[in-house]
């Protein structure tokens, strides 16, 4: 080589910081500050966690057979491990064709780890999500199809006390579109002193166009250049970027095809091949009535033994449901059965069924008194890790008696009382997580079979336990759904799949457990099991976001785009009424708002009084209801009022929820207040009719409950 040419080459190499010696990674060693040790399975742009930045197409591979054209490709050595070294097996994740439509976005930015740094940066906060569209907003997520910004908020994890464990979390304020690629761009991030945080040495190689002689780095360059081009078209320049990467959102089929497959097969076994048209065909599911309790009316001096003021009869029994899990009878801890490892839909082991419990309560209005008429049949969904006996609680019985509903309940298999031991085992080793979400999908069948029995001509109405003087006490024209807490959450997913009802009330609902858990007081008890098993506070958000990808198959987060106006294949469209408790200690308001935006629910206004929200524009992006009665899906906020003391010295009311990813704890938990309010029950009843509407029961002021009458 001529001396002059050699000098030019050496000068270029030194300028790039590229050692002249070759490396096992290809061609030459990486520049200083760039660690490619595990680049085959970890993204070297963020070394804080192997799977950071998250979610990330770096961990996918092309797949021409998938709906998105990609497939998740996590390596076992990249997955988190518990304290015993048990790694989360990525096999089930690697069946996915993309990431969750509600995935929290995670990365570690050294120096951007305190409230002061967040404030100095001007990042879009949960209290002002409209700042997503600020021209100079430093944190943006771009839809690569539209080149538009996606509505988000950002936050620093408030749970660790050591800044070294604090990650940046970016959350979608409306779910990401399915089968769509997004780009995350961070720019002009500041530390607590207002100094601009410099990009990493690895990212600067791409951002600044610094060529190297390393094969691993250069193979990625064309893709990074395509990211920069897309950002430029979206108005985001590359020169001030701190970091940018992309990810692909999973397809509709990815999240729904298993539940749809077992639903369709189970109903085909009954002889019903068309579940879209709201017509009951084929035979009724098999069932057995195990007990019937007839109550007597209460006397003038109150209710004595065997008497009930609201219910005439309670019927209990079991339903035989096809089981698609891999153990006989679908017990907790079982998983979907696949005939072949490469199958995408479960199959039933021949003859495998499960007998699921049900409870039905028949009100006096359906059997006695003036104007007696058959009761409206409604499924009831119980709360967190509970059981169907919740249908016997006071507010449900009051709804039944006041508005002539027959409520029937069955366990939320997967997250019922019988699943507690398996849930605890999962918190200690998340490789067990498929057992939870698979059984939840199996549990949807229990509700759908129970619902079919409630309206089938040869179902419950033919049984003497559901008759009065030889006539059915059930108005079998249409089924409905009403659920609270966990029943309001999973009720959303069930509604997206339901063939026999088109209207559902979701009481104190939300979606996306990876958002909900850290914002719920209910998680306190379960953190006692998670903490010792996974002690790294920096890693826990990643674990929750990882499992959300599988949870989407049963969490409404994976179905939200199809709960209302864009129904799943072979499924009718639905309308839902969301009743939300302001400052709910157990189910985060912010996650309910994300659900409302995603499903297109309209907001009942005025929603809150001045001072009852920390948001600059409360309920940003949720369009208001312009007139009543309203024929659509609705979001109604119920307020128990500010914290105060009643005449007996008891603390009542509650403040708005905190703006951090921590639970509300002040005041009295309003979680049960909406369902206990007479006006709320009137609104639910008017909605749960064949031609129901959302009616206004609150007048010119916000909706109040728990005795609060306003300021």
C-alpha positions as CSV (number, residue, x, y, z in Angstrom):
1,X,0.0,0.0,0.0
2,X,1.4,3.4,-0.9
3,X,2.5,5.4,2.1
4,X,0.1,8.3,1.4
5,X,-2.9,5.9,1.2
6,X,-1.8,4.0,4.3
7,X,-1.6,7.3,6.2
8,X,-5.2,8.2,5.1
9,X,-6.5,4.9,6.3
10,X,-4.7,5.0,9.6
11,X,-5.9,8.6,10.2
12,X,-9.5,7.5,9.5
13,X,-9.3,4.5,11.8
14,X,-7.9,6.7,14.6
15,X,-10.6,9.3,14.1
16,X,-13.2,6.6,14.4
17,X,-11.6,5.1,17.4
18,X,-11.5,1.7,15.7
19,X,-8.6,-0.5,16.7
20,X,-6.8,-2.0,13.8
21,X,-6.8,-5.5,15.2
22,X,-9.5,-8.0,14.2
23,X,-12.1,-9.3,16.6
24,X,-14.2,-12.4,16.9
25,X,-17.2,-10.2,16.2
26,X,-16.1,-9.6,12.7
27,X,-13.5,-7.4,10.9
28,X,-12.3,-5.4,13.9
29,X,-12.9,-4.6,17.5
30,X,-15.6,-2.0,18.4
31,X,-14.7,1.5,19.3
32,X,-14.0,2.4,22.9
33,X,-17.2,2.6,25.0
34,X,-19.1,0.1,22.8
35,X,-19.5,-3.4,24.3
36,X,-20.5,-6.0,21.8
37,X,-19.9,-9.0,24.1
38,X,-23.5,-10.2,23.9
39,X,-24.6,-8.4,20.8
40,X,-26.0,-11.6,19.4
41,X,-28.8,-11.6,22.1
42,X,-28.6,-8.1,23.8
43,X,-29.0,-4.7,22.3
44,X,-25.7,-2.8,22.8
45,X,-27.5,0.6,22.5
46,X,-28.6,0.3,26.2
47,X,-26.5,-2.0,28.3
48,X,-28.5,-1.5,31.5
49,X,-30.6,-4.6,30.9
50,X,-30.1,-7.2,28.2
51,X,-33.5,-6.6,26.7
52,X,-33.3,-2.7,26.9
53,X,-34.3,-0.6,25.2
54,X,-37.7,-2.3,25.3
55,X,-39.8,-3.2,23.3
56,X,-37.4,-3.6,20.4
57,X,-37.3,-5.1,17.0
58,X,-33.6,-6.0,17.7
59,X,-35.2,-9.0,19.4
60,X,-37.3,-10.1,16.4
61,X,-36.6,-11.9,13.2
62,X,-38.3,-11.8,9.8
63,X,-41.1,-14.4,9.4
64,X,-43.1,-14.4,6.1
65,X,-45.7,-16.6,7.7
66,X,-46.7,-14.2,10.4
67,X,-49.2,-11.4,10.1
68,X,-46.7,-8.7,10.9
69,X,-43.8,-10.2,8.9
70,X,-41.8,-10.6,12.1
71,X,-41.5,-13.0,15.0
72,X,-40.1,-12.6,18.5
73,X,-36.7,-14.2,19.0
74,X,-35.7,-14.0,22.6
75,X,-32.7,-16.0,23.6
76,X,-32.9,-18.0,26.9
77,X,-29.7,-16.3,28.2
78,X,-31.3,-12.9,27.6
79,X,-34.3,-13.5,29.8
80,X,-34.6,-12.5,33.5
81,X,-33.9,-15.1,36.1
82,X,-35.1,-15.4,39.7
83,X,-33.0,-15.6,42.8
84,X,-32.5,-19.3,42.2
85,X,-31.2,-18.8,38.7
86,X,-34.3,-20.1,37.0
87,X,-34.5,-18.3,33.7
88,X,-37.9,-17.4,32.1
89,X,-38.3,-19.9,29.2
90,X,-38.8,-17.7,26.1
91,X,-40.6,-20.4,24.1
92,X,-44.1,-19.1,24.6
93,X,-43.0,-15.5,23.9
94,X,-41.3,-16.6,20.7
95,X,-44.7,-17.7,19.2
96,X,-45.6,-14.0,19.1
97,X,-45.4,-11.9,16.0
98,X,-44.8,-8.6,17.9
99,X,-45.1,-6.8,21.2
100,X,-48.1,-5.8,23.3
101,X,-50.3,-3.0,22.0
102,X,-50.0,-1.6,25.5
103,X,-46.4,-2.3,26.2
104,X,-44.7,0.1,28.5
105,X,-41.5,1.4,26.8
106,X,-38.4,1.1,29.0
107,X,-34.9,2.4,28.9
108,X,-32.3,3.5,31.4
109,X,-30.9,7.0,30.9
110,X,-28.1,7.7,33.4
111,X,-28.6,11.2,34.8
112,X,-32.3,11.2,33.8
113,X,-33.4,9.5,37.0
114,X,-34.7,12.2,39.4
115,X,-37.8,14.4,39.4
116,X,-35.6,17.4,38.9
117,X,-34.2,15.9,35.7
118,X,-37.7,15.0,34.5
119,X,-38.8,18.6,35.1
120,X,-35.8,20.2,33.5
121,X,-36.3,18.0,30.4
122,X,-39.9,18.9,29.9
123,X,-41.0,15.4,29.2
124,X,-44.7,14.8,28.6
125,X,-46.2,13.9,32.0
126,X,-49.2,11.9,33.0
127,X,-50.9,15.1,34.1
128,X,-50.6,16.8,30.7
129,X,-50.6,14.2,27.9
130,X,-51.5,16.8,25.4
131,X,-47.8,17.8,25.5
132,X,-47.2,14.8,23.3
133,X,-47.6,17.2,20.4
134,X,-45.3,20.0,21.6
135,X,-43.0,20.9,18.7
136,X,-39.9,20.3,20.8
137,X,-41.2,17.5,23.0
138,X,-38.1,15.5,24.0
139,X,-39.9,12.1,24.2
140,X,-41.9,11.0,21.1
141,X,-43.2,7.8,19.7
142,X,-43.8,7.8,15.9
143,X,-46.2,5.6,14.0
144,X,-44.2,4.7,10.9
145,X,-47.3,4.4,8.7
146,X,-48.7,7.8,9.4
147,X,-45.5,9.5,10.5
148,X,-47.6,11.0,13.3
149,X,-46.9,11.0,17.0
150,X,-48.7,8.6,19.2
151,X,-50.4,9.9,22.3
152,X,-48.2,9.0,25.3
153,X,-47.1,9.9,28.8
154,X,-43.7,9.4,30.4
155,X,-42.7,8.9,34.0
156,X,-39.7,7.8,36.1
157,X,-40.3,4.7,38.1
158,X,-41.1,6.0,41.5
159,X,-40.6,2.7,43.3
160,X,-36.8,2.4,43.6
161,X,-35.0,4.7,46.0
162,X,-31.7,4.4,44.4
163,X,-31.4,6.5,41.1
164,X,-29.3,3.7,39.6
165,X,-32.5,1.5,39.6
166,X,-34.8,4.2,38.1
167,X,-35.9,3.6,34.6
168,X,-37.6,5.9,32.1
169,X,-41.1,4.5,31.4
170,X,-43.2,5.6,28.4
171,X,-46.8,4.5,28.2
172,X,-49.3,4.7,25.4
173,X,-52.3,6.9,26.4
174,X,-54.3,5.0,23.8
175,X,-53.2,1.5,22.7
176,X,-50.8,1.2,19.8
177,X,-52.2,0.0,16.5
178,X,-51.9,-3.7,15.8
179,X,-49.4,-4.9,13.2
180,X,-47.8,-1.5,13.1
181,X,-44.2,-0.5,13.6
182,X,-43.3,2.4,15.9
183,X,-40.1,4.4,16.5
184,X,-39.2,5.8,19.9
185,X,-37.1,8.9,19.8
186,X,-35.5,10.6,22.8
187,X,-33.8,14.0,22.4
188,X,-32.4,16.9,24.4
189,X,-32.7,15.0,27.7
190,X,-31.4,17.0,30.7
191,X,-30.0,16.0,34.0
192,X,-31.0,17.6,37.4
193,X,-28.7,20.5,36.7
194,X,-30.1,21.2,33.3
195,X,-27.1,19.9,31.4
196,X,-27.9,18.0,28.2
197,X,-27.2,14.3,28.6
198,X,-24.9,13.0,25.9
199,X,-25.8,10.0,23.8
200,X,-23.9,6.8,24.3
201,X,-20.8,6.0,22.3
202,X,-22.7,3.2,20.5
203,X,-25.6,5.4,19.4
204,X,-23.4,8.2,18.3
205,X,-21.8,5.9,15.7
206,X,-25.2,5.7,14.0
207,X,-26.5,9.2,14.7
208,X,-23.3,10.9,13.6
209,X,-22.6,8.6,10.6
210,X,-19.3,7.4,12.0
211,X,-18.4,4.4,10.0
212,X,-16.5,1.5,11.7
213,X,-14.8,-1.6,10.5
214,X,-16.9,-3.9,12.8
215,X,-19.4,-6.2,11.1
216,X,-21.8,-6.3,14.0
217,X,-22.1,-2.5,14.1
218,X,-22.3,-2.0,10.3
219,X,-24.9,-4.7,9.7
220,X,-27.3,-2.6,11.7
221,X,-26.5,0.7,10.1
222,X,-28.9,0.5,7.1
223,X,-31.8,-0.2,9.5
224,X,-30.7,2.7,11.8
225,X,-30.5,5.0,8.7
226,X,-34.1,4.0,7.8
227,X,-35.2,5.0,11.3
228,X,-33.5,8.4,11.0
229,X,-35.2,9.0,7.6
230,X,-38.6,8.2,9.0
231,X,-38.0,10.5,12.0
232,X,-36.9,13.3,9.6
233,X,-40.2,12.9,7.7
234,X,-42.0,13.2,11.0
235,X,-40.1,16.4,11.8
236,X,-37.5,14.9,14.2
237,X,-33.9,15.7,13.3
238,X,-31.2,13.3,14.1
239,X,-28.5,15.6,15.4
240,X,-30.0,16.1,18.9
241,X,-31.2,12.6,19.4
242,X,-30.1,10.8,22.6
243,X,-31.5,7.4,21.4
244,X,-33.9,6.0,18.8
245,X,-35.1,2.5,18.1
246,X,-38.2,0.7,16.8
247,X,-40.6,-2.1,17.6
248,X,-43.5,-3.9,16.0
249,X,-46.9,-4.4,17.6
250,X,-48.4,-7.8,17.5
251,X,-51.3,-8.6,15.2
252,X,-55.0,-9.1,16.0
253,X,-54.7,-12.8,15.5
254,X,-51.6,-13.1,17.7
255,X,-53.6,-12.0,20.8
256,X,-57.1,-13.4,20.0
257,X,-56.7,-16.5,17.8
258,X,-56.4,-19.0,20.7
259,X,-59.5,-17.8,22.6
260,X,-61.4,-17.6,19.3
261,X,-60.3,-21.1,18.3
262,X,-61.5,-22.7,21.5
263,X,-64.7,-20.7,21.5
264,X,-65.5,-21.6,18.0
265,X,-64.7,-25.3,18.5
266,X,-66.7,-25.4,21.8
267,X,-69.8,-23.9,20.1
268,X,-69.4,-26.2,17.1
269,X,-69.7,-29.1,19.5
270,X,-73.1,-27.6,20.4
271,X,-74.0,-27.3,16.7
272,X,-73.7,-23.5,16.4
273,X,-71.4,-22.5,13.6
274,X,-72.4,-18.9,13.3
275,X,-71.7,-16.8,16.4
276,X,-72.1,-13.3,14.7
277,X,-75.8,-13.1,14.2
278,X,-77.1,-13.4,17.9
279,X,-79.2,-16.4,17.0
280,X,-79.1,-19.4,19.3
281,X,-78.6,-22.6,17.4
282,X,-77.7,-26.2,18.2
283,X,-78.0,-27.9,21.6
284,X,-77.7,-26.4,25.0
285,X,-74.5,-27.2,27.1
286,X,-74.8,-30.0,29.6
287,X,-75.4,-29.0,33.2
288,X,-76.5,-30.3,36.6
289,X,-78.5,-28.4,39.2
290,X,-77.0,-29.4,42.6
291,X,-79.1,-27.3,44.9
292,X,-82.1,-25.0,45.0
293,X,-82.8,-22.7,47.9
294,X,-86.2,-21.1,48.0
295,X,-86.5,-18.0,50.2
296,X,-89.6,-16.6,52.0
297,X,-90.5,-13.0,51.9
298,X,-89.3,-11.0,54.9
299,X,-91.8,-10.2,57.6
300,X,-92.8,-6.7,58.8
301,X,-90.2,-6.8,61.5
302,X,-87.3,-7.7,59.2
303,X,-85.8,-10.8,57.7
304,X,-85.4,-14.0,59.7
305,X,-83.8,-17.3,58.8
306,X,-84.7,-18.5,55.3
307,X,-86.2,-15.1,54.4
308,X,-84.9,-12.6,51.9
309,X,-86.2,-9.2,50.9
310,X,-84.7,-9.3,47.4
311,X,-84.3,-12.9,46.2
312,X,-86.9,-15.5,45.7
313,X,-84.5,-18.4,44.9
314,X,-80.9,-19.3,44.6
315,X,-79.9,-22.1,42.2
316,X,-76.4,-23.7,42.1
317,X,-74.9,-26.4,39.9
318,X,-72.2,-27.3,37.4
319,X,-71.8,-26.9,33.7
320,X,-69.7,-29.3,31.6
321,X,-67.3,-27.3,29.4
322,X,-64.8,-28.6,26.9
323,X,-61.3,-28.4,28.3
324,X,-58.4,-27.3,26.0
325,X,-55.6,-27.5,28.6
326,X,-53.1,-30.2,28.9
327,X,-54.4,-31.8,32.2
328,X,-57.6,-33.7,32.8
329,X,-60.3,-31.3,34.2
330,X,-58.3,-28.1,33.5
331,X,-56.8,-27.7,37.0
332,X,-54.8,-24.6,38.1
333,X,-51.2,-25.0,36.8
334,X,-52.3,-26.6,33.4
335,X,-51.5,-25.0,30.1
336,X,-53.0,-25.1,26.6
337,X,-52.7,-28.4,24.8
338,X,-51.1,-28.3,21.4
339,X,-51.2,-31.3,19.1
340,X,-47.8,-30.3,17.7
341,X,-45.1,-27.9,19.0
342,X,-45.6,-25.6,16.0
343,X,-49.4,-25.3,16.3
344,X,-50.8,-21.9,17.0
345,X,-54.2,-23.0,18.3
346,X,-54.9,-25.4,21.2
347,X,-56.7,-28.7,20.8
348,X,-58.9,-30.7,23.1
349,X,-57.6,-33.9,24.4
350,X,-60.4,-36.3,23.4
351,X,-63.0,-36.4,26.1
352,X,-61.3,-33.8,28.3
353,X,-64.0,-31.6,30.0
354,X,-64.3,-29.6,33.2
355,X,-67.3,-29.2,35.4
356,X,-67.5,-25.6,36.4
357,X,-69.6,-24.2,39.2
358,X,-72.4,-21.7,38.8
359,X,-74.7,-19.7,41.0
360,X,-77.9,-18.0,39.9
361,X,-80.1,-15.6,41.9
362,X,-83.7,-15.1,40.9
363,X,-85.4,-11.9,42.3
364,X,-88.9,-11.7,43.7
365,X,-89.9,-9.4,40.8
366,X,-89.7,-12.4,38.5
367,X,-92.0,-14.7,40.5
368,X,-94.3,-12.6,42.7
369,X,-96.0,-9.3,43.0
370,X,-97.9,-6.9,40.7
371,X,-96.6,-6.8,37.1
372,X,-94.5,-9.9,37.5
373,X,-92.4,-10.5,34.5
374,X,-89.4,-12.7,33.5
375,X,-86.0,-11.4,34.7
376,X,-83.3,-10.1,32.4
377,X,-80.5,-12.6,32.4
378,X,-77.0,-11.2,33.1
379,X,-73.6,-12.8,33.7
380,X,-71.8,-11.5,36.8
381,X,-68.0,-11.2,37.0
382,X,-66.4,-11.4,40.4
383,X,-63.4,-9.6,41.8
384,X,-59.7,-10.3,42.2
385,X,-58.9,-13.9,42.9
386,X,-62.4,-14.3,44.3
387,X,-65.2,-16.8,43.6
388,X,-68.8,-16.7,42.2
389,X,-70.3,-16.3,45.7
390,X,-69.7,-12.6,45.2
391,X,-72.9,-12.6,43.2
392,X,-74.6,-12.9,46.6
393,X,-73.2,-9.6,47.8
394,X,-75.6,-6.8,48.8
395,X,-75.1,-4.4,45.8
396,X,-75.6,-7.2,43.3
397,X,-78.8,-8.4,45.0
398,X,-80.0,-4.9,45.2
399,X,-79.5,-4.5,41.5
400,X,-81.3,-7.8,40.9
401,X,-84.3,-6.7,43.1
402,X,-84.6,-3.1,41.9
403,X,-84.4,-3.9,38.2
404,X,-85.4,-7.5,37.9
405,X,-82.2,-9.2,36.8
406,X,-81.3,-12.8,37.2
407,X,-77.5,-12.7,37.8
408,X,-75.5,-15.9,37.3
409,X,-71.8,-16.2,38.2
410,X,-69.0,-18.7,37.6
411,X,-65.3,-18.5,38.6
412,X,-62.8,-16.5,36.6
413,X,-60.6,-19.6,36.1
414,X,-57.0,-18.6,36.1
415,X,-57.5,-15.8,38.6
416,X,-60.1,-17.2,40.9
417,X,-59.8,-18.3,44.6
418,X,-58.7,-21.7,43.5
419,X,-55.8,-20.2,41.5
420,X,-54.2,-18.3,44.4
421,X,-51.4,-20.9,45.0
422,X,-50.6,-21.0,41.3
423,X,-50.5,-17.2,41.1
424,X,-48.1,-17.1,44.0
425,X,-45.9,-19.7,42.3
426,X,-45.9,-17.6,39.2
427,X,-44.7,-14.5,41.1
428,X,-41.8,-16.5,42.2
429,X,-41.0,-17.9,38.8
430,X,-42.5,-16.1,35.8
431,X,-41.7,-19.0,33.5
432,X,-44.9,-20.3,34.9
433,X,-46.9,-17.4,33.5
434,X,-48.5,-19.3,30.6
435,X,-50.4,-21.4,33.1
436,X,-52.2,-18.3,34.3
437,X,-53.1,-16.7,31.0
438,X,-54.0,-20.0,29.3
439,X,-56.4,-20.9,32.1
440,X,-58.0,-17.5,31.9
441,X,-58.8,-18.0,28.3
442,X,-60.3,-21.4,29.2
443,X,-62.3,-19.6,31.8
444,X,-63.9,-17.4,29.1
445,X,-65.6,-20.5,27.8
446,X,-67.2,-21.1,31.2
447,X,-68.9,-17.7,31.0
448,X,-69.9,-18.2,27.4
449,X,-71.4,-21.6,28.1
450,X,-73.2,-20.3,31.2
451,X,-74.6,-17.4,29.2
452,X,-75.8,-19.8,26.5
453,X,-77.6,-21.9,29.1
454,X,-79.4,-18.7,30.4
455,X,-81.0,-18.0,27.0
456,X,-81.2,-21.3,25.2
457,X,-84.7,-22.7,24.7
458,X,-83.5,-26.0,26.1
459,X,-81.4,-24.4,28.8
460,X,-82.2,-23.2,32.3
461,X,-85.7,-22.0,31.4
462,X,-86.7,-25.7,30.8
463,X,-85.6,-26.6,34.3
464,X,-88.1,-26.4,37.2
465,X,-85.5,-24.7,39.3
466,X,-85.8,-21.7,36.9
467,X,-89.6,-21.8,36.6
468,X,-92.6,-20.5,38.6
469,X,-95.8,-22.3,38.2
470,X,-94.5,-24.0,35.0
471,X,-93.3,-20.8,33.3
472,X,-89.7,-19.7,32.9
473,X,-88.6,-16.8,35.0
474,X,-86.0,-15.8,32.4
475,X,-86.5,-13.3,29.6
476,X,-84.4,-15.2,27.2
477,X,-84.4,-12.7,24.3
478,X,-81.0,-11.4,25.1
479,X,-78.1,-11.9,27.5
480,X,-76.2,-9.1,29.3
481,X,-73.0,-8.7,31.4
482,X,-72.2,-6.9,34.6
483,X,-68.9,-7.2,36.5
484,X,-66.9,-5.3,39.0
485,X,-63.2,-4.9,39.7
486,X,-61.5,-8.0,38.2
487,X,-64.9,-8.6,36.7
488,X,-64.8,-5.1,35.1
489,X,-61.3,-5.8,33.8
490,X,-61.6,-9.3,32.4
491,X,-65.2,-8.5,31.4
492,X,-63.7,-6.3,28.7
493,X,-61.9,-9.2,27.1
494,X,-64.9,-11.5,27.5
495,X,-67.1,-8.9,25.9
496,X,-64.8,-8.8,22.8
497,X,-65.4,-12.6,22.5
498,X,-69.0,-12.9,23.6
499,X,-71.5,-14.2,21.0
500,X,-74.7,-13.9,23.1
501,X,-74.6,-10.4,24.5
502,X,-73.9,-7.0,23.0
503,X,-74.1,-4.8,26.1
504,X,-71.9,-4.9,29.1
505,X,-71.4,-2.8,32.2
506,X,-67.7,-2.8,33.3
507,X,-67.6,-1.7,37.0
508,X,-64.4,0.0,38.2
509,X,-62.6,-1.3,35.2
510,X,-59.3,-0.8,33.4
511,X,-56.8,-2.8,31.3
512,X,-53.2,-3.6,31.1
513,X,-52.0,-5.3,34.2
514,X,-48.4,-4.1,33.7
515,X,-49.8,-0.6,34.3
516,X,-52.3,-1.6,37.0
517,X,-50.2,-3.7,39.4
518,X,-47.8,-1.0,40.6
519,X,-50.7,1.4,41.0
520,X,-52.9,-0.9,43.1
521,X,-52.9,-1.5,46.8
522,X,-53.9,-5.0,46.1
523,X,-50.4,-5.7,44.8
524,X,-48.9,-5.0,48.2
525,X,-49.6,-8.6,49.4
526,X,-48.3,-10.1,46.2
527,X,-45.1,-8.0,46.2
528,X,-44.1,-10.0,49.3
529,X,-43.6,-13.0,47.0
530,X,-42.3,-11.1,43.9
531,X,-39.7,-9.1,45.8
532,X,-37.6,-11.9,47.2
533,X,-37.8,-13.9,44.0
534,X,-36.8,-11.0,41.7
535,X,-34.9,-8.5,44.0
536,X,-33.7,-6.2,41.2
537,X,-35.9,-3.1,41.3
538,X,-34.5,-2.1,38.0
539,X,-35.6,-5.3,36.4
540,X,-39.1,-5.5,37.7
541,X,-40.7,-3.2,35.1
542,X,-39.2,-5.2,32.4
543,X,-40.6,-8.4,33.9
544,X,-44.1,-6.9,34.1
545,X,-43.9,-5.7,30.5
546,X,-42.6,-9.1,29.3
547,X,-45.5,-11.0,30.9
548,X,-48.0,-8.4,29.4
549,X,-47.2,-9.9,26.0
550,X,-48.8,-13.2,27.2
551,X,-51.4,-11.5,29.4
552,X,-52.8,-9.8,26.3
553,X,-54.4,-13.1,25.3
554,X,-56.7,-12.7,28.3
555,X,-56.3,-9.1,29.4
556,X,-58.6,-6.6,27.6
557,X,-55.4,-4.8,26.7
558,X,-55.0,-7.4,23.9
559,X,-58.6,-7.1,22.7
560,X,-59.3,-3.4,23.2
561,X,-59.4,-2.5,19.5
562,X,-62.2,-5.0,19.1
563,X,-64.4,-4.7,22.2
564,X,-66.8,-2.3,20.5
565,X,-66.9,-1.1,16.9
566,X,-64.4,-3.4,15.1
567,X,-65.5,-6.9,16.3
568,X,-63.4,-10.0,16.1
569,X,-64.1,-12.5,13.3
570,X,-67.5,-14.2,13.8
571,X,-68.4,-11.9,16.7
572,X,-71.1,-9.3,17.0
573,X,-70.2,-5.7,17.9
574,X,-70.7,-4.5,21.5
575,X,-71.4,-1.5,23.6
576,X,-70.0,-1.0,27.1
577,X,-70.7,1.3,30.0
578,X,-67.7,2.0,32.2
579,X,-68.3,3.1,35.8
580,X,-65.1,4.4,37.3
581,X,-64.4,5.4,40.9
582,X,-62.4,8.6,41.2
583,X,-59.1,7.9,43.1
584,X,-59.8,4.1,43.2
585,X,-57.2,2.5,45.4
586,X,-57.3,-0.9,43.6
587,X,-57.9,-0.2,39.9
588,X,-56.0,2.8,38.4
589,X,-58.1,5.6,36.9
590,X,-55.4,6.3,34.3
591,X,-55.6,2.7,33.0
592,X,-59.4,3.1,32.7
593,X,-58.9,6.3,30.7
594,X,-56.5,4.4,28.3
595,X,-59.2,1.8,27.8
596,X,-61.9,4.4,27.2
597,X,-59.7,6.1,24.5
598,X,-58.9,2.8,22.8
599,X,-62.5,1.5,22.7
600,X,-64.0,4.9,21.7
601,X,-66.1,5.4,24.8
602,X,-67.6,8.9,25.3
603,X,-67.2,10.9,28.5
604,X,-70.2,11.9,30.6
605,X,-69.7,15.5,31.5
606,X,-69.2,17.4,33.7
607,X,-67.0,14.5,34.9
608,X,-65.3,16.1,37.9
609,X,-65.4,19.2,40.0
610,X,-62.6,21.8,39.9
611,X,-59.7,20.5,42.0
612,X,-60.6,16.9,41.7
613,X,-58.0,16.1,39.1
614,X,-54.3,16.9,38.8
615,X,-54.5,16.9,35.0
616,X,-54.1,20.2,33.1
617,X,-56.9,19.0,30.8
618,X,-58.8,16.2,32.6
619,X,-59.7,13.2,30.4
620,X,-57.8,14.5,27.4
621,X,-58.6,12.7,24.2
622,X,-61.9,11.2,25.5
623,X,-64.7,12.9,23.5
624,X,-67.7,14.1,25.6
625,X,-71.3,12.9,25.2
626,X,-73.2,15.7,23.6
627,X,-76.8,14.6,24.4
628,X,-78.8,12.0,26.3
629,X,-80.0,9.3,26.0
630,X,-76.8,8.2,24.3
631,X,-76.6,5.2,22.1
632,X,-72.9,4.2,22.4
633,X,-70.2,3.2,24.8
634,X,-69.7,5.6,27.7
635,X,-67.2,6.4,30.5
636,X,-68.8,7.7,33.7
637,X,-66.7,8.9,36.6
638,X,-68.2,8.6,40.1
639,X,-66.8,10.7,42.9
640,X,-67.1,9.9,46.7
641,X,-65.8,13.4,47.4
642,X,-62.7,14.8,49.1
643,X,-61.3,13.4,52.3
644,X,-63.3,14.4,55.3
645,X,-64.7,13.1,58.6
646,X,-68.3,12.0,59.1
647,X,-70.4,12.6,62.2
648,X,-69.1,9.4,63.8
649,X,-65.5,10.4,63.3
650,X,-64.8,8.1,60.4
651,X,-62.6,9.2,57.5
652,X,-64.6,9.2,54.2
653,X,-63.8,10.4,50.7
654,X,-60.5,10.4,49.0
655,X,-58.1,12.7,47.1
656,X,-57.3,12.2,43.4
657,X,-54.8,9.5,42.6
658,X,-51.1,10.2,42.8
659,X,-49.3,11.1,39.6
660,X,-46.6,8.5,40.1
661,X,-46.7,4.8,39.4
662,X,-47.7,4.1,43.0
663,X,-51.1,3.3,44.6
664,X,-53.5,5.7,46.1
665,X,-53.6,5.2,49.9
666,X,-55.2,8.3,51.4
667,X,-58.8,8.5,52.5
668,X,-61.3,5.7,52.2
669,X,-61.1,3.5,49.1
670,X,-64.0,4.3,46.8
671,X,-63.6,1.1,44.9
672,X,-67.1,-0.3,45.9
673,X,-69.0,3.0,45.8
674,X,-70.3,3.2,42.3
675,X,-72.0,-0.2,42.4
676,X,-73.6,0.7,45.7
677,X,-75.2,3.9,44.5
678,X,-78.9,3.8,43.6
679,X,-78.5,6.2,40.7
680,X,-75.6,4.3,39.2
681,X,-77.8,1.1,39.3
682,X,-80.5,3.0,37.4
683,X,-78.1,4.0,34.8
684,X,-76.8,0.4,34.5
685,X,-80.4,-0.9,34.2
686,X,-81.3,1.5,31.4
687,X,-78.2,0.5,29.5
688,X,-78.7,-3.2,29.9
689,X,-81.7,-3.5,27.7
690,X,-82.0,-4.8,24.1
691,X,-82.5,-1.2,22.9
692,X,-80.7,0.3,25.9
693,X,-79.2,3.8,26.1
694,X,-76.9,5.7,28.4
695,X,-79.1,8.0,30.4
696,X,-78.0,10.9,32.6
697,X,-78.8,10.3,36.2
698,X,-76.6,13.1,37.6
699,X,-78.1,16.3,36.3
700,X,-75.9,19.4,35.7
701,X,-73.1,18.3,38.2
702,X,-70.6,15.4,38.3
703,X,-71.8,12.0,39.4
704,X,-71.5,11.7,43.1
705,X,-71.8,8.6,45.3
706,X,-71.1,7.4,48.9
707,X,-73.2,10.2,50.3
708,X,-71.3,13.0,48.7
709,X,-73.5,15.8,47.4
710,X,-70.9,18.1,46.0
711,X,-68.8,21.1,47.2
